[in-house]
């Protein structure tokens, strides 16, 4: 097991090392049922393409950088403890890569975190496009547990792409993803250690924060400009899970995964805490958390919101608002700031 992997998992690895039960090695061919697809792996991948920050960071946390041919689509910078390992992997684009660029690395496996990267209406390619070339694929379980948006919730184009989430997202979907990828790569012991560590961190936060029915969070991902609708994290997505973990709920109750809402609607939601995302991709000025905070505190109308007036504005990584390994990190970011905020 690599030094980098050991450093990241720390105590979880130590805790498991004394367990007499060791994870069984993968027996190939391995058949995985994934998002309605049956995928067969004849051997462990040696040159994987990770489409999406979550897919890439899970592989890096599992110590698989030497088996990664490329990565793409990074809303945020890589976790600091993974920077050295990530630097060894070719970066195709921080945005959506082209199919040609993905195929140029001759991947023997493609994993993706979003349907927009590997779904029926993908901006890159469909799963069957890779399967036709003999390249097995894997789509994050979180991405295929939404339902189609019929347009009844919002007219936002974002909803039609990402769909609706009827039930609150949970880390169980992420644990399934880690376990699947660990078995695909024949590193099940590393997968078990990573899951154990994340479960412990999740339990610690759950134990610390008392549930309050009146505590609500509004999660602002980004906006093209202050005059445009804001892209928010929907009620039952990972941000709703974070709010629940920290004792509250999402102020945006829609089931849309990524609703777009005007500022009148945001003010009407009247959240206890405003959460602004730091998005490092540098597409829009309001990707930056400081720019969001400046708008919130200087706009003549928006600045009158109670949460803004009381200084209850906190920031976290935008990647945490996606169903991903970063979600628990985002919860911990918010927890650290909430400890110094006076809540009503």
Beta strands, then each sheet from edge to edge (+ up, - down):
strand 1: 30-34
strand 2: 37-41
strand 3: 48-51
strand 4: 68-72
strand 5: 90-93
strand 6: 109-112
strand 7: 136-139
strand 8: 216-222
strand 9: 230-232
strand 10: 249-250
strand 11: 260-261
strand 12: 273-278
strand 13: 313-317
sheet 1: 1+ 2-
sheet 2: 5+ 4+ 3+ 6+ 7+
sheet 3: 10+ 8+ 9- 11+
sheet 4: 10+ 8+ 12+ 13+
end
